[in-house]
Amino acid sequence: MESITEQAEILLPAAVPHGFDYRVPAGMALQEGDIVTVPFGRGQSLGVVWGKGQAVLPASRIKPVITRHEFPPLSPALRQFIDWSARYNCAPAGAMLKMVLPVNDIDKEGRIKMETGHDLAGIELAPLSDIQKNAAETLKARIGQGFSVTLLDGVTGSGKTEVYFDAIAQALQQGQVLVLLPEIALSIQWLDRFKKRFGFAPVMWNSGVTAARKRVAWQAIARGEAPVVIGARSALFLPYPRLALLVVDEEHDSSYKQEDGAIYHARDMAVARARFEKLPVVLVSATPSLESYHNVRQGKYGEISLPSRYGEAKMPTVQMLDMRKVELERGAFISEPLKKALGEAIASGHQAMLFLNRRGYAPLLLCRACGYRFECPECSAWMVLHKGIGHQGLGISEGDLFTEPQYLTPKAYLQCHHCNHRQPLPSTCPACHAEDKMHACGPGVERVKEEAAFFLPQARIAVMASDNAGENDLSDTIAAMEERRIDLLIGTQMIAKGHHFAGLAVVGVVDADLGLGGGDLRAAERTYQLLHQLSGRAGRETVPGTVYLQSFQPEHLVMKALLSGDRETFLQAELGARQRAKMPPFSRLAAIIVEGPKEEEVMKAAKILASVAGGPASAVHVLGPAPAPLYRLSGRYRYRLLLRAERNLDLSAYARALVEPQRFPASVRVKIDIDPVSFL
């Protein structure tokens, strides 16, 4: 590679679309990809040599590079990936580089030491079944053979992780391995399994890792000394000099979509990085995304199937509870058949789960006297009632089961789950000043726990939700479930994925229809994935599993598929509906979100964008503008446009050309979301 000795273009890890020219001091020779420190503004910044300078300014006005850091340069493949991902996602190239260089003081030595020099010969993998061995051999054959995408599609409990562990062992002979997981909660049991199999701990990279640990981890990764990295979506952009295999576990999970800052989908970017790096990527799921499923059927991705559970474990039995025919006690949300199943499982020494994808105690609080509803002052969303962590028993008797005002505890509060605004619970209505008229509408997990504790007074009950999702709290809860110190675990979607609890016999879903409303393009797909994954927690070893779905729509295609176990019919029907509607994966979408503190300015800007987009002769169909479902978020008004085009159109370029020439007031912000997942 040719040395750069005069002027260099340096890309900075900031929201900038291009690099800046810097002078190379005498005696310093730089190459493309070198990591440097340069003056920027009133301070200094890390940067990366992106090429030769453009020499558009006189040398006297160009500042010199301060330091060249002794780390391997970013490879041409990584730099090409950064440029490509910036164009594809309509993001500044510097914003993508920020994820490559997310730490400052990269040379600073810390007290935390990273284990290196692991004995790869001492790896002891678990014994595999014949079908698992065949799957593992297929994956291993693709390592070192260039770019490929393989969907590892196996039912819950089929041993997908053990299969790709075999592939990891093979890849470590050639370089580094990155495993992406969508959430921190999934990494706890995964880490234990990995340590038992490989004899060392992988490097972790997620929001729960401290800044000091991240700096040490980054140094080890950049030097090629971290053989295996397990991380959330941002780990995809780290500077691995010897990457040999990339695994995306739970590839269907919507948590892989980054919604703030540089907007991107980590699963899709993983496939792109593997293409630039010329290495295999494995997408793993028991409920593949419709896009990955379609790509397999189109021949773009390979597929490995694990159709049955490992060993003697069987898939759980699914029972549908038609809530139109089941009577509930006043203020109760758990049906008698589900209560009976929970009681029998716990009495037999087994464990149970209750699932409701709502945090807090109740999703809405209103005044019975005047109808006043507590709305977030910053968002167009209702405030959620929380009891407060550690609230004591409420002294409820059977005659007044869950009636007001038992939730009016000293620690109760209202919270917005979009902007996190909190406020204390008032004793009187703010509108009519009536006392003791507050009514909690609907259940959250806290309310379900309260109900379960009433009819299971001796049971050991725990709640797992993001309100108590600190890494230590999660570890303690998961350990308690594994050691059977919890009889009943109640939670949100955090309990639905990846966990393996040998004693779990019964899973109950309080409101199976919750995710089906709202007109979301992917509502049915997401609901099926979530409930199927949740069902898969039961009966994973010798204890038979049963799943109870409380539904007001048992005739819905999702419920029928869950009851029958016929995933293929559901996916084909969903694909057919998407094709008729000309929606992904048969087209491409881009969302343009206009937001700002002044409603009139936002509306005007959205209408201007709509007026110059689309048109009779355009290949792009424009939907909107329309107020976003979350019309006001954190004090900003929001309008959305949706662009739809054929798959062969460069929709990213079209969206950039539409937005970039416009000049709106400084308070108006326009975001482009390519391949949107959320429509809020």
PEHU-V469053 format. One record per backbone hydrogen bond with DSSP energy under -0.5 kcal/mol. CO is the residue of the C=O (numbers start at 1). NH is the residue of the N-H. E is the energy in kcal/mol with one decimal. If there is no record, write none. Layout:
CO&NH&E / CO&NH&E
This chain:
3&5&-0.6 / 4&30&-2.3 / 6&24&-3.5 / 7&53&-2.3 / 8&10&-0.6 / 8&22&-2.3 / 9&11&-0.5 / 9&50&-3.5 / 9&51&-1.0 / 10&20&-2.5 / 11&48&-2.2 / 12&14&-2.2 / 14&16&-2.8 / 16&94&-2.8 / 20&10&-3.1 / 22&8&-2.9 / 23&25&-0.6 / 23&65&-2.6 / 25&28&-2.0 / 27&29&-0.5 / 30&4&-3.8 / 31&34&-2.1 / 33&74&-2.7 / 34&36&-0.5 / 34&49&-2.5 / 35&69&-3.0 / 36&47&-2.1 / 37&66&-2.3 / 37&67&-1.6 / 38&45&-2.7 / 40&43&-2.0 / 43&40&-2.5 / 45&38&-2.8 / 46&13&-0.7 / 47&36&-2.6 / 48&11&-2.7 / 48&50&-0.5 / 49&33&-3.0 / 51&9&-2.8 / 58&61&-2.0 / 59&62&-1.3 / 61&63&-0.5 / 63&23&-2.8 / 64&39&-0.6 / 67&37&-2.3 / 67&69&-0.5 / 69&71&-1.8 / 75&79&-2.3 / 76&80&-2.5 / 77&81&-2.1 / 78&82&-2.3 / 79&83&-2.3 / 80&84&-2.7 / 81&85&-3.1 / 82&86&-2.1 / 83&87&-2.0 / 84&88&-3.0 / 85&89&-2.4 / 86&91&-2.3 / 87&90&-0.8 / 92&95&-0.7 / 92&96&-1.4 / 93&97&-2.1 / 94&98&-1.5 / 95&99&-0.5 / 96&99&-1.1 / 96&100&-0.6 / 97&100&-1.1 / 97&101&-2.3 / 105&108&-1.6 / 118&120&-1.2 / 119&122&-1.1 / 120&123&-1.1 / 123&125&-0.6 / 129&133&-2.8 / 130&134&-2.3 / 131&135&-1.8 / 132&136&-2.9 / 133&137&-2.6 / 134&138&-1.9 / 135&139&-2.1 / 136&140&-2.8 / 137&141&-1.9 / 138&142&-0.5 / 139&142&-1.4 / 140&143&-1.1 / 142&145&-1.4 / 148&281&-2.6 / 149&302&-3.0 / 150&152&-0.7 / 150&283&-2.9 / 151&153&-1.1 / 151&304&-2.8 / 152&154&-0.7 / 152&285&-2.1 / 153&306&-2.3 / 155&158&-1.8 / 157&310&-2.5 / 159&163&-1.6 / 160&164&-2.3 / 161&165&-1.9 / 162&166&-1.4 / 163&167&-1.2 / 164&168&-2.2 / 165&169&-2.4 / 166&170&-1.6 / 167&171&-2.5 / 168&172&-2.2 / 170&173&-1.3 / 171&174&-2.2 / 171&175&-1.8 / 176&244&-3.4 / 176&245&-1.2 / 177&229&-2.5 / 178&247&-2.8 / 179&231&-2.3 / 180&249&-2.3 / 183&186&-0.8 / 183&187&-0.6 / 184&187&-1.5 / 184&188&-0.6 / 185&188&-0.7 / 186&190&-1.1 / 187&191&-2.7 / 188&192&-1.4 / 189&193&-2.2 / 190&194&-2.5 / 191&195&-2.7 / 192&196&-2.0 / 193&197&-1.7 / 194&198&-3.1 / 195&199&-2.0 / 197&124&-2.3 / 203&230&-2.9 / 205&232&-2.2 / 206&209&-1.8 / 210&214&-2.5 / 211&215&-2.1 / 212&216&-1.9 / 213&217&-2.9 / 214&218&-3.0 / 215&219&-2.1 / 216&220&-2.1 / 217&221&-2.6 / 218&222&-3.1 / 219&223&-1.7 / 220&225&-2.6 / 220&226&-1.0 / 221&224&-1.4 / 221&241&-0.7 / 225&227&-0.8 / 227&177&-2.4 / 228&203&-2.7 / 229&179&-2.9 / 230&205&-1.9 / 231&181&-2.3 / 232&235&-1.9 / 233&236&-1.6 / 234&237&-1.5 / 235&238&-1.2 / 238&240&-1.8 / 239&241&-0.6 / 240&243&-0.5 / 242&176&-3.0 / 244&280&-0.6 / 245&178&-2.1 / 246&282&-2.6 / 247&180&-3.2 / 247&249&-0.6 / 248&251&-0.6 / 248&284&-2.8 / 250&253&-2.4 / 253&256&-1.6 / 254&257&-1.8 / 256&258&-0.6 / 256&266&-2.9 / 257&259&-0.6 / 258&264&-0.9 / 261&263&-0.8 / 264&258&-3.2 / 264&266&-0.6 / 265&269&-2.5 / 266&270&-2.1 / 267&271&-1.7 / 268&272&-1.8 / 269&273&-2.9 / 270&274&-2.5 / 271&275&-1.7 / 272&276&-2.2 / 273&277&-2.8 / 274&278&-1.0 / 274&279&-2.0 / 279&148&-0.9 / 280&246&-1.7 / 281&150&-2.1 / 281&283&-0.5 / 282&248&-3.1 / 282&284&-0.5 / 283&152&-3.4 / 284&250&-0.6 / 284&251&-2.5 / 285&154&-1.3 / 289&293&-2.7 / 290&294&-2.3 / 291&295&-2.3 / 292&296&-2.0 / 293&297&-2.0 / 294&298&-1.8 / 295&300&-2.2 / 295&301&-1.3 / 296&299&-1.5 / 302&151&-2.8 / 304&153&-2.7 / 306&155&-2.1 / 310&313&-1.3 / 317&547&-3.2 / 319&321&-0.5 / 319&549&-2.6 / 320&322&-0.7 / 321&323&-0.9 / 321&551&-2.5 / 322&325&-1.9 / 322&326&-0.5 / 325&327&-0.5 / 329&332&-2.3 / 333&335&-0.5 / 335&339&-2.5 / 336&340&-2.7 / 337&341&-2.0 / 338&342&-2.5 / 339&343&-2.7 / 340&344&-2.6 / 341&345&-2.3 / 342&346&-2.3 / 343&347&-2.4 / 344&348&-1.5 / 345&350&-2.4 / 346&349&-1.5 / 351&505&-2.7 / 351&506&-1.4 / 352&489&-2.3 / 353&508&-2.7 / 354&491&-2.2 / 355&510&-2.4 / 355&511&-0.5 / 356&358&-1.7 / 358&445&-2.0 / 360&446&-2.7 / 360&447&-0.6 / 361&444&-1.8 / 362&385&-2.6 / 364&441&-3.0 / 365&374&-2.0 / 366&368&-0.5 / 366&439&-3.2 / 367&371&-2.0 / 372&367&-2.1 / 373&375&-0.9 / 374&383&-2.8 / 378&635&-3.3 / 379&381&-1.7 / 381&376&-2.9 / 384&415&-2.3 / 385&361&-3.7 / 385&362&-1.5 / 386&413&-2.2 / 388&391&-1.2 / 397&400&-1.0 / 398&401&-1.0 / 400&403&-1.6 / 403&406&-1.4 / 405&408&-2.0 / 407&409&-2.4 / 409&412&-1.7 / 412&425&-1.0 / 413&386&-3.0 / 414&423&-2.2 / 415&384&-3.2 / 415&417&-0.5 / 416&420&-1.4 / 421&416&-2.5 / 423&414&-2.9 / 424&426&-0.6 / 427&436&-0.8 / 429&433&-1.7 / 434&429&-2.0 / 437&368&-3.2 / 439&366&-2.2 / 439&441&-0.6 / 440&442&-0.5 / 441&363&-0.6 / 441&364&-0.9 / 444&448&-2.1 / 445&449&-2.3 / 446&450&-1.9 / 447&451&-2.1 / 448&452&-2.8 / 449&453&-2.6 / 450&454&-1.0 / 451&454&-0.5 / 451&455&-1.5 / 452&456&-1.6 / 456&459&-1.5 / 459&461&-0.8 / 460&487&-2.4 / 460&488&-2.1 / 462&490&-2.9 / 463&465&-0.5 / 464&492&-1.6 / 465&468&-1.7 / 466&469&-1.1 / 470&474&-2.9 / 471&475&-2.4 / 472&476&-2.6 / 473&477&-2.5 / 474&478&-2.9 / 475&479&-2.5 / 476&480&-2.3 / 477&481&-2.1 / 478&482&-2.6 / 479&483&-2.2 / 480&485&-3.2 / 480&486&-0.8 / 481&484&-1.2 / 487&352&-2.4 / 488&462&-2.2 / 488&490&-0.5 / 489&354&-2.3 / 490&464&-2.6 / 491&356&-2.1 / 492&495&-2.2 / 493&496&-1.4 / 499&501&-0.5 / 500&502&-0.5 / 501&504&-1.6 / 502&543&-0.5 / 503&351&-2.9 / 503&505&-0.6 / 504&539&-2.2 / 505&546&-2.6 / 506&353&-2.2 / 507&548&-2.8 / 508&355&-2.9 / 508&510&-0.6 / 509&550&-2.0 / 511&514&-1.4 / 513&516&-2.1 / 514&517&-0.5 / 517&520&-0.5 / 520&523&-1.7 / 522&526&-3.0 / 523&527&-2.4 / 524&528&-2.5 / 525&529&-2.5 / 526&530&-3.0 / 527&531&-2.5 / 528&532&-2.6 / 529&533&-2.6 / 530&534&-2.4 / 531&535&-2.5 / 532&536&-1.8 / 534&537&-1.8 / 535&538&-1.7 / 542&544&-0.5 / 545&317&-2.5 / 546&507&-2.2 / 547&319&-3.7 / 547&549&-0.5 / 548&509&-2.8 / 548&550&-0.6 / 549&321&-3.0 / 549&551&-0.7 / 550&512&-2.6 / 551&323&-2.6 / 553&556&-2.1 / 556&560&-2.5 / 557&561&-2.3 / 558&562&-2.2 / 559&563&-2.3 / 560&564&-2.5 / 561&565&-2.1 / 561&566&-0.6 / 565&567&-1.3 / 566&570&-1.2 / 567&571&-2.7 / 568&572&-2.5 / 569&573&-2.2 / 570&574&-2.6 / 571&575&-2.7 / 572&576&-2.3 / 573&577&-2.2 / 574&578&-2.2 / 575&579&-2.5 / 576&580&-2.2 / 577&581&-1.7 / 578&582&-0.5 / 578&583&-2.7 / 579&582&-1.0 / 583&586&-2.2 / 588&645&-2.2 / 589&675&-2.5 / 590&643&-3.4 / 591&593&-0.5 / 591&673&-3.2 / 592&594&-0.6 / 592&641&-2.2 / 593&671&-2.7 / 594&639&-2.8 / 595&669&-3.2 / 596&637&-3.1 / 597&599&-0.6 / 598&602&-2.0 / 599&603&-2.4 / 600&604&-2.3 / 601&605&-2.4 / 602&606&-2.3 / 603&607&-2.0 / 604&608&-2.0 / 605&609&-2.2 / 606&610&-2.2 / 607&611&-2.0 / 608&612&-1.3 / 609&613&-0.9 / 615&618&-1.4 / 619&646&-0.5 / 621&623&-0.5 / 621&644&-2.6 / 622&624&-0.5 / 623&642&-2.7 / 626&640&-2.7 / 629&631&-1.2 / 631&638&-2.4 / 632&380&-2.6 / 633&636&-1.6 / 636&633&-2.7 / 637&596&-1.7 / 638&628&-1.9 / 639&594&-2.9 / 640&625&-0.5 / 640&626&-1.9 / 641&592&-2.7 / 642&623&-3.0 / 643&590&-2.0 / 644&621&-3.1 / 645&588&-2.8 / 646&649&-1.6 / 649&651&-1.8 / 650&654&-1.9 / 651&655&-2.6 / 652&656&-2.4 / 653&657&-2.5 / 654&658&-1.5 / 655&659&-2.2 / 656&660&-2.8 / 659&662&-1.4 / 662&664&-0.5 / 665&668&-2.0 / 669&595&-2.6 / 671&593&-2.6 / 671&673&-0.5 / 672&674&-0.6 / 673&591&-2.9 / 673&676&-0.6 / 679&629&-0.6 / 680&630&-1.3
